[in-house]
């Protein structure tokens, strides 16, 4: 009884900390609310940590991983049990796995690109509730060291992060995977061999060639996630292959047939460049080829992903059946907002200054 009373008091404090709605109209109603929580807590020594997280966390996955370790330290759960609950029902790994689950359920996802490598900007993107954010190491200025704080702030908002590699290279893939992204995007996949190399770079031996350092890397919670090896490949990681050339479009069926390829990401700008039409934006040939490529991807069963452009808006791509659409780039959002702000307010300033100058001149006359 003493333990139950102590546990009840602890639960009440946690409920207060995480703003759980508890009626304050009477002490009896407040007690009954806590009694609804306490049995769930009491059942898991035997009890499941996710029941506790469900009762106490209010909105985001951020509170859940903060809470579960506190309970672990207070009541002495086994670390393996904690890791199991952490990965499957509460916390950030579950939110990352949700990316694949949402795609499997038929949901269309809308995301953004982070090219600036600014943690502050990435955090804004996360709280803005994009479904995912691609951290671009191909065209952005940063590598894995710069990507790490971006992934950390995205995790704090519960937003799945995808790392786009600068090349289809197993060393880059290994370093990126060790950071623990929800997905990896490989550029310039031209054929099935390139796709197989990409998948092998994401798999531990004997299925692949990924170097094993899971006891010390972020992806496995620095060795505290004991179920990482059970989930880190087919269950959680989204492998995305970019198709960006005429040759790659021809090889879409064989690329999609490679086991482990989850998505084909269309690259409309590089496709136009490969056709020698980068300086001819009105030529519709690349768009026509892109439409053919999209139908090929949809016939294969892998997910169709792509970028919104001036020719194809995010909503237009959704209508075409895209499963994932990246419709914004952080530096583009800032550029457009800055240009609009300058155009609106500098123009008004100039008009006002001109009006004042004319008034002054008329007085002189």
C-alpha positions in Angstrom: 0.0 0.0 0.0 2.8 2.4 0.8 4.3 1.7 -2.6 1.0 2.3 -4.4 0.5 5.6 -2.5 4.0 6.7 -3.4 3.4 5.7 -7.0 0.1 7.5 -7.1 1.8 10.7 -5.8 4.5 10.3 -8.5 2.0 9.8 -11.2 0.1 12.9 -10.0 3.3 14.9 -10.2 4.0 13.6 -13.7 0.5 14.4 -14.8 0.9 17.9 -13.5 4.3 18.2 -15.2 3.0 17.2 -18.6 -0.3 19.1 -18.4 -2.6 16.1 -18.3 -6.2 17.4 -17.9 -7.2 16.5 -14.4 -10.5 17.8 -13.0 -10.0 20.2 -10.1 -13.7 20.5 -9.2 -13.3 18.2 -6.3 -10.6 16.1 -4.6 -12.6 12.9 -5.2 -12.7 13.4 -9.0 -9.0 14.2 -9.1 -8.2 11.1 -7.1 -10.4 9.0 -9.4 -8.5 10.3 -12.4 -5.2 9.3 -10.8 -6.6 5.9 -10.0 -7.2 5.3 -13.7 -3.5 5.9 -14.3 -2.0 4.0 -11.4 -3.3 0.5 -12.3 -1.7 0.8 -15.7 1.6 1.7 -14.0 1.1 -1.0 -11.5 0.5 -3.7 -14.1 3.9 -3.5 -15.7 6.5 -5.0 -13.7 4.6 -6.6 -16.0 3.5 -3.1 -17.2 4.2 -1.6 -20.6 6.0 1.7 -20.7 3.9 2.8 -23.6 0.7 2.8 -21.4 2.5 5.2 -19.1 3.6 7.3 -22.0 0.1 7.3 -23.5 -1.4 8.6 -20.3 1.2 11.3 -19.5 2.4 12.6 -22.8 0.1 15.2 -24.3 1.0 15.7 -28.0 4.4 14.9 -29.4 6.8 12.0 -29.2 9.3 14.4 -27.6 7.8 13.9 -24.2 7.6 10.2 -24.4 11.3 9.4 -24.6 11.9 12.1 -21.9 9.4 10.3 -19.6 10.3 6.6 -20.1 14.0 6.9 -19.0 12.8 8.7 -15.8 10.5 5.8 -15.0 13.3 3.4 -15.9 15.6 5.1 -13.4 13.0 5.3 -10.7 11.6 1.8 -10.8 14.5 -0.2 -12.2 13.1 -1.7 -15.4 15.3 -4.0 -17.4 17.2 -2.0 -20.0 16.2 -4.4 -22.8 12.5 -4.1 -21.9 12.9 -0.3 -22.0 14.6 -0.4 -25.4 11.8 -2.6 -26.7 9.0 -0.3 -25.6 11.1 2.7 -26.7 11.4 1.4 -30.2 8.0 0.0 -30.9 5.5 2.3 -29.2 7.1 5.5 -27.8 9.8 7.9 -28.8 11.7 8.8 -31.9 12.5 5.5 -33.4 8.8 4.7 -33.6 8.1 8.0 -35.2 10.8 7.3 -37.8 9.3 3.8 -38.5 6.0 5.6 -38.9 7.3 7.0 -42.2 7.3 3.6 -43.8 4.0 2.7 -42.1 2.3 5.7 -43.4 3.5 5.0 -47.0 2.3 1.4 -46.6 -1.1 2.6 -45.6 -1.4 4.6 -48.8 -0.9 8.0 -47.3 0.7 10.7 -49.4 3.5 12.6 -47.6 4.7 16.2 -48.1 8.2 17.2 -47.1 10.9 19.8 -47.4 14.6 19.9 -48.1 17.2 21.3 -45.7 20.1 22.7 -47.7 21.3 25.4 -45.3 22.3 22.9 -42.6 21.0 25.4 -40.1 19.6 23.6 -37.0 17.4 26.6 -36.3 15.8 26.5 -39.7 15.5 22.7 -39.5 13.8 23.0 -36.2 11.3 25.5 -37.7 10.6 23.0 -40.6 10.0 20.3 -38.0 7.6 22.3 -35.9 5.8 23.4 -39.1 4.9 19.7 -39.3 6.3 18.7 -42.6 5.9 14.9 -42.9 9.7 14.6 -43.5 12.8 16.7 -44.1 15.6 15.7 -46.5 19.0 16.9 -45.3 20.8 17.5 -48.6 24.5 16.5 -48.5 24.6 16.4 -52.3 24.0 20.0 -53.0 24.2 21.5 -49.5 27.6 22.6 -48.0 27.8 20.2 -45.2 28.7 16.5 -44.6 27.8 14.2 -41.8 29.2 16.3 -39.1 27.1 19.3 -40.1 24.1 17.0 -40.6 24.2 15.6 -37.1 22.8 18.7 -35.3 20.1 19.0 -38.0 19.0 15.4 -37.4 19.0 16.1 -33.6 16.7 19.1 -33.8 14.4 17.3 -36.3 14.2 14.4 -33.8 13.3 16.8 -31.1 10.2 17.8 -33.2 9.4 14.2 -34.1 10.1 14.8 -37.8 11.6 11.9 -39.8 14.9 12.9 -41.4 16.2 11.6 -44.7 19.8 12.0 -45.7 20.6 12.6 -49.3 24.1 11.4 -50.0 26.6 13.2 -52.3 27.3 10.0 -54.2 26.3 6.3 -54.4 29.3 5.4 -52.2 29.4 2.8 -49.4 31.6 5.0 -47.1 29.2 7.9 -47.3 26.3 5.5 -46.8 27.9 4.0 -43.7 28.6 7.3 -42.1 25.1 8.6 -42.9 23.4 5.4 -41.6 25.3 5.6 -38.3 23.6 9.0 -37.6 20.2 7.2 -37.6 18.1 8.8 -40.3 14.7 7.4 -41.3 15.8 7.2 -44.9 18.7 7.4 -47.3 18.5 8.9 -50.7 21.1 7.8 -53.3 21.7 10.1 -56.3 22.3 9.1 -59.9 21.2 5.5 -59.9 21.5 4.5 -63.5 20.8 0.8 -63.5 20.2 -2.3 -61.4 23.8 -2.7 -60.5 24.0 0.7 -59.0 20.7 0.0 -57.1 22.1 -3.2 -55.7 25.3 -1.4 -54.6 23.1 1.1 -52.8 21.1 -1.5 -51.0 24.2 -3.5 -50.0 25.7 -0.4 -48.5 22.7 -0.3 -46.2 22.9 -3.9 -45.1 25.2 -5.6 -42.6 27.0 -8.8 -43.8 26.1 -11.3 -45.1 23.4 -9.3 -47.0 25.6 -6.3 -47.5 28.9 -4.5 -46.7 27.9 -2.0 -44.0 30.5 -1.7 -41.3 29.3 -2.7 -37.9 29.7 -0.1 -35.1 26.2 -0.2 -33.7 27.3 -0.3 -30.0 28.7 3.2 -30.3 26.7 5.1 -32.9 23.7 7.4 -32.7 21.5 5.2 -34.8 21.5 2.6 -32.0 21.3 5.1 -29.2 25.0 4.7 -28.7 24.5 1.0 -27.8 21.5 1.5 -25.5 19.0 0.3 -28.2 19.3 -3.4 -27.9 16.7 -4.2 -30.6 18.4 -2.0 -33.3 19.7 -4.9 -35.3 16.2 -6.4 -35.5 14.7 -3.3 -37.0 17.3 -1.2 -38.7 17.1 -2.6 -42.2 13.9 -3.8 -43.8 11.6 -2.6 -41.0 12.6 1.0 -40.6 15.1 2.3 -43.2 13.6 3.8 -46.4 16.0 3.3 -49.3 15.4 5.9 -52.1 17.1 5.7 -55.5 17.1 8.8 -57.7 16.4 8.5 -61.4 17.9 11.5 -63.1 18.9 10.6 -66.7 17.4 9.2 -69.9 19.3 6.0 -69.4 18.0 5.6 -65.9 14.4 6.1 -67.0 14.9 3.2 -69.5 16.1 1.1 -66.6 13.3 1.9 -64.1 11.8 -1.6 -64.2 15.1 -3.3 -63.3 16.0 -0.7 -60.7 12.7 -1.1 -59.0 13.0 -4.9 -59.1 16.1 -4.8 -56.8 15.2 -6.2 -53.4 15.4 -3.5 -50.8 14.6 -0.5 -53.0 11.6 1.2 -51.5 11.3 4.4 -53.5 12.3 5.9 -56.9 12.9 9.6 -56.6 12.5 11.4 -59.9 15.0 14.2 -60.6 13.3 16.5 -63.1 16.0 19.2 -63.3 18.9 16.7 -63.8 16.7 14.9 -66.4 16.3 18.1 -68.3 20.1 18.7 -68.0 20.8 15.2 -69.3 18.7 15.9 -72.4 20.7 19.1 -73.0 17.7 21.3 -72.4 18.7 23.0 -69.1 18.7 26.4 -70.9 15.4 25.8 -72.7 12.8 25.8 -69.9 9.9 26.0 -72.4 10.8 22.7 -74.1 8.3 20.1 -73.0 10.3 17.0 -73.9 11.6 16.5 -70.4 8.1 16.8 -68.9 6.8 14.3 -71.4 9.6 11.8 -70.5 8.9 12.4 -66.8 5.2 11.5 -67.3 6.3 8.2 -69.0 8.8 7.5 -66.1 6.1 8.1 -63.5 3.8 5.5 -65.1 6.7 3.0 -65.2 7.4 3.5 -61.5 3.7 3.1 -60.5 3.6 -0.1 -62.4 6.4 -1.6 -60.4 5.0 -1.3 -57.0 7.7 0.8 -55.4 6.9 4.2 -54.1 7.0 7.2 -56.5 8.7 10.3 -55.0 9.7 13.6 -56.5 10.3 17.3 -56.4 7.8 20.1 -57.1 8.9 22.5 -59.8 7.6 25.5 -61.7 6.0 23.0 -64.1 4.6 20.6 -61.5 3.2 22.0 -58.3 3.0 19.8 -55.2 -0.7 19.4 -55.6 -0.3 18.4 -59.3 2.2 15.7 -58.3 -0.1 14.4 -55.7 -2.8 14.2 -58.3 -0.4 12.3 -60.5 -0.1 9.6 -57.8 3.2 10.6 -56.1 3.6 9.0 -52.7 6.1 11.5 -51.4 6.5 15.1 -52.6 9.2 17.6 -51.6 7.7 20.9 -52.3 10.0 23.4 -50.5 13.7 24.1 -49.8 14.7 26.0 -46.8 16.9 28.5 -48.6 14.2 28.9 -51.2 11.6 29.7 -48.6 13.9 32.3 -47.0 14.8 33.8 -50.4 11.2 34.1 -51.5 10.2 35.7 -48.2 13.1 38.1 -48.3 12.5 39.2 -51.9 8.8 39.7 -51.2 9.5 41.7 -48.1 12.0 43.9 -49.9 9.7 44.4 -52.9 6.8 45.4 -50.7 8.5 47.7 -48.3 11.3 49.2 -50.3 8.8 50.2 -52.9 6.7 51.9 -50.3 9.8 53.7 -48.9 10.7 55.0 -52.3 7.3 56.3 -53.0 7.1 58.0 -49.7 10.6 59.6 -50.2 9.6 60.8 -53.6 6.5 62.3 -52.3 8.4 64.1 -49.6 11.0 65.4 -52.1 8.2 66.8 -54.4 6.6 68.5 -51.4 9.8 70.1 -50.4 10.5 71.3 -54.0 7.0 72.9 -54.3 7.6 74.8 -51.1 10.9 76.2 -52.5 9.2 77.3 -55.6 
